[in-house]
Amino acid sequence: MEGDGNGRDRWSPGRWLCLVGVLSGLVGCSGSPEVELRNDSPQTVSNLVVSGTGFTERIGTVRAGEGRRIVVRPISESGVRIEFEAGGRRMDSGSQGYVEPRGGYRIRAVIGTDLEIQVSDRVSGH
């Protein structure tokens, strides 16, 4: 590394970007809960909302066969609620699964061919 004449090292923009990337990766592994959504129904779902204790994430529209992955920020122990509209119906999973603010919790929510919502949870190790 080059010095700046004052005994300090100068960092190029590329090094700063690398540092930001590494720090972002570490924060991503800090255990914030993730929700993985998958629409396995033959219909587009709209007005999709994921909510729980202290958070509401408005996803919007998810087409048939598509998925989304989001980080949620519950303020305490929480279930996850999935709501959406499809085919003239309003679907609501009610509170399912289990997450905490930290600890690597993961929720997988699958919208099935009948528009029913299957939710499973797990803790992933980093």
C-alpha positions as CSV (number, residue, x, y, z in Angstrom):
1,M,0.0,0.0,0.0
2,E,1.1,3.5,-0.6
3,G,1.5,6.0,2.2
4,D,0.2,9.6,2.0
5,G,3.3,11.1,3.5
6,N,1.6,11.3,7.0
7,G,2.2,7.6,7.9
8,R,-1.3,6.7,6.9
9,D,-2.3,4.3,4.1
10,R,-4.5,5.4,1.3
11,W,-7.3,3.2,0.2
12,S,-8.4,3.1,-3.4
13,P,-12.2,3.2,-4.2
14,G,-11.9,-0.5,-5.2
15,R,-10.6,-1.4,-1.7
16,W,-13.4,0.5,-0.1
17,L,-16.0,-1.3,-2.2
18,C,-14.4,-4.6,-1.3
19,L,-14.6,-3.7,2.4
20,V,-18.2,-2.7,2.1
21,G,-19.0,-6.0,0.4
22,V,-17.3,-8.0,3.1
23,L,-19.1,-6.1,5.9
24,S,-22.4,-6.5,4.1
25,G,-21.8,-10.2,3.9
26,L,-21.1,-10.3,7.7
27,V,-24.2,-8.4,8.5
28,G,-26.2,-10.7,6.2
29,C,-25.0,-13.6,8.3
30,S,-25.7,-11.9,11.6
31,G,-28.9,-13.9,11.9
32,S,-31.6,-11.6,10.7
33,P,-34.6,-13.8,9.8
34,E,-35.4,-14.5,6.1
35,V,-38.6,-15.4,4.5
36,E,-38.5,-17.4,1.3
37,L,-41.8,-17.2,-0.7
38,R,-42.7,-19.4,-3.6
39,N,-45.8,-19.2,-5.8
40,D,-46.4,-22.8,-7.0
41,S,-50.0,-22.0,-8.0
42,P,-51.0,-21.5,-11.6
43,Q,-52.1,-18.0,-10.9
44,T,-50.5,-14.6,-10.3
45,V,-50.9,-13.5,-6.7
46,S,-51.3,-9.8,-5.9
47,N,-51.2,-7.5,-2.9
48,L,-48.9,-10.0,-1.2
49,V,-48.0,-8.9,2.3
50,V,-45.7,-10.7,4.8
51,S,-46.1,-9.5,8.4
52,G,-45.3,-10.4,12.0
53,T,-44.5,-8.8,15.4
54,G,-43.0,-5.4,14.5
55,F,-42.8,-5.8,10.7
56,T,-44.9,-5.6,7.6
57,E,-43.4,-6.1,4.1
58,R,-45.5,-5.4,1.1
59,I,-44.3,-7.6,-1.7
60,G,-46.9,-6.8,-4.3
61,T,-47.3,-9.2,-7.2
62,V,-45.7,-12.6,-7.7
63,R,-46.4,-14.5,-10.9
64,A,-46.9,-18.3,-11.1
65,G,-43.6,-20.1,-10.6
66,E,-41.8,-17.1,-9.2
67,G,-40.3,-16.6,-5.7
68,R,-39.0,-13.9,-3.5
69,R,-36.6,-13.9,-0.6
70,I,-36.8,-11.1,2.0
71,V,-35.2,-10.2,5.3
72,V,-37.7,-9.4,8.1
73,R,-37.0,-7.6,11.3
74,P,-39.3,-8.8,14.1
75,I,-39.0,-7.0,17.4
76,S,-39.5,-10.1,19.4
77,E,-40.6,-13.8,19.0
78,S,-43.0,-13.9,16.1
79,G,-44.9,-16.0,13.7
80,V,-45.2,-15.0,10.1
81,R,-48.5,-14.1,8.3
82,I,-48.9,-14.3,4.5
83,E,-51.8,-12.5,2.8
84,F,-52.6,-12.1,-0.8
85,E,-55.3,-12.0,-3.5
86,A,-55.7,-14.4,-6.4
87,G,-58.6,-15.5,-8.6
88,G,-61.0,-13.2,-6.8
89,R,-60.2,-14.7,-3.4
90,R,-58.4,-13.2,-0.4
91,M,-56.1,-15.7,1.3
92,D,-54.6,-15.4,4.8
93,S,-52.3,-17.9,6.3
94,G,-52.8,-16.7,9.9
95,S,-49.7,-16.6,12.0
96,Q,-47.5,-19.6,11.3
97,G,-43.9,-20.6,11.8
98,Y,-41.5,-19.1,14.3
99,V,-38.8,-16.5,14.1
100,E,-36.8,-14.4,16.5
101,P,-34.9,-11.1,15.8
102,R,-31.5,-13.0,15.7
103,G,-30.4,-16.5,15.4
104,G,-30.6,-17.5,11.7
105,Y,-34.3,-18.2,11.5
106,R,-35.7,-19.1,8.1
107,I,-39.3,-19.3,7.0
108,R,-40.3,-21.0,3.8
109,A,-43.8,-20.2,2.6
110,V,-45.2,-22.0,-0.5
111,I,-48.4,-21.0,-2.2
112,G,-49.8,-24.3,-3.5
113,T,-51.8,-25.1,-6.6
114,D,-55.0,-24.7,-4.5
115,L,-53.8,-21.3,-3.2
116,E,-53.3,-22.7,0.3
117,I,-50.2,-21.6,2.1
118,Q,-47.7,-24.1,3.5
119,V,-45.2,-22.6,6.0
120,S,-42.2,-24.3,7.5
121,D,-39.4,-22.9,9.7
122,R,-35.8,-23.8,10.5
123,V,-32.7,-22.3,12.0
124,S,-29.7,-22.1,9.7
125,G,-26.2,-22.1,11.1
126,H,-23.6,-19.7,9.8
